[in-house]
């Protein structure tokens, strides 16, 4: 997969080798087109396992992407916290609203940013996906790239790029429909 010149990059030959080696050893392939953009929100789903993070990180290394991601604040303590921030992590306290949409939107507007978000917000089964990533994209004026981990086919896919309108319910319905045929690691949690 070839990336365009506008895509934010980091890492070198070793991280690229490491990422592709992990994906190859685990039997995963990449498909689709990665947009030549320096700012967008990546909706990464389905998220039902810790392995999603491993596969996602291997993909980031393989493609040498400079990606930011949201994670629960408890992951950002001690040595793990330093590493999570170094990998692009943004700590979020999910117990209360702290203006995350505004803070992240301002960050995207100020600097080239690919923000990866799992819309479920957890690995557990949920009835409704969180809409914060849609609000972030709308407030930032950036599109949303639908990214999927299909465990049945062992494919990391880069799907359509969506411009987000004002009706978040309608946008979410389109997004959920796109992921309907994607097989999670734990399908019972979808």
Residue pairs with C-beta under 8 A, 6 or more apart in sequence:
1 30
1 34
1 63
3 9
3 34
3 36
3 63
3 64
3 65
4 34
4 35
4 36
5 36
6 36
6 37
6 38
7 34
7 35
7 36
7 37
7 38
7 65
7 114
8 38
8 65
8 66
8 67
8 112
8 113
8 114
9 64
9 65
9 66
10 64
10 65
10 66
11 61
11 64
12 64
15 61
15 64
16 61
16 62
16 63
16 64
18 58
18 61
19 57
19 58
19 59
19 60
19 61
19 62
19 63
20 58
20 61
20 62
22 54
22 58
22 61
22 62
23 29
23 30
23 55
23 58
23 59
23 62
23 156
26 55
26 58
26 154
27 154
28 55
28 58
28 154
28 155
28 156
29 154
29 155
29 156
30 59
30 62
30 63
30 155
30 156
30 157
30 158
31 155
31 156
31 157
31 158
32 157
32 158
32 159
33 158
34 63
34 145
34 158
35 143
35 145
35 158
35 161
37 142
37 143
38 112
38 113
38 114
39 108
39 112
39 113
39 114
39 140
39 142
40 114
40 115
40 137
40 142
40 143
40 144
40 145
40 161
41 108
41 115
41 116
41 117
41 133
41 136
41 137
41 140
41 142
41 143
41 144
41 145
42 67
42 114
42 115
42 116
42 117
42 144
42 145
42 147
43 117
43 119
43 133
43 144
43 145
43 146
43 147
43 175
44 52
44 56
44 116
44 117
44 118
44 147
44 148
44 149
45 118
45 119
45 120
45 129
45 146
45 147
45 148
45 149
45 179
45 182
46 120
46 148
46 149
46 179
46 182
46 184
46 189
46 190
47 118
47 119
47 120
47 122
47 123
47 184
48 120
48 123
48 184
48 185
48 186
48 187
48 189
48 190
49 123
49 184
49 185
49 186
50 123
51 185
52 118
52 123
52 149
52 185
55 149
55 156
56 116
56 149
56 156
57 87
59 65
59 156
60 67
60 87
65 114
66 88
66 112
66 114
67 88
67 114
67 115
67 116
68 88
68 89
68 90
68 107
68 113
68 114
68 115
68 116
69 87
69 88
69 89
69 90
69 115
69 116
69 117
70 89
70 90
70 92
70 100
70 104
70 115
70 117
71 84
71 89
71 90
71 91
71 92
72 91
72 92
72 93
72 94
73 91
73 92
73 93
73 94
75 81
75 84
75 89
75 91
76 84
76 85
76 89
76 91
81 91
84 91
85 91
90 104
92 98
92 100
94 121
100 132
101 132
101 135
101 136
101 139
102 139
104 115
104 136
104 140
105 135
105 136
105 139
105 140
107 113
108 115
108 136
108 140
108 142
109 140
109 141
115 133
115 136
116 147
117 132
117 133
117 136
119 129
119 130
119 131
119 133
119 175
120 126
120 129
120 130
121 129
121 130
123 186
123 189
124 189
125 188
125 189
125 190
129 172
129 175
129 176
131 168
131 172
133 144
134 144
134 164
134 168
134 171
134 172
135 168
137 143
137 144
137 164
138 164
138 165
138 166
143 161
143 162
143 163
143 164
144 161
144 162
144 164
144 175
145 158
145 159
145 160
145 161
145 162
146 158
146 159
146 160
146 161
146 162
146 175
146 178
146 179
147 156
147 157
147 158
147 159
148 155
148 156
148 157
148 159
148 179
148 182
149 155
149 156
149 182
149 184
149 185
150 156
150 157
150 182
150 183
151 183
151 184
151 185
152 183
153 183
157 182
159 178
160 178
162 171
162 174
162 175
164 171
165 171
184 190
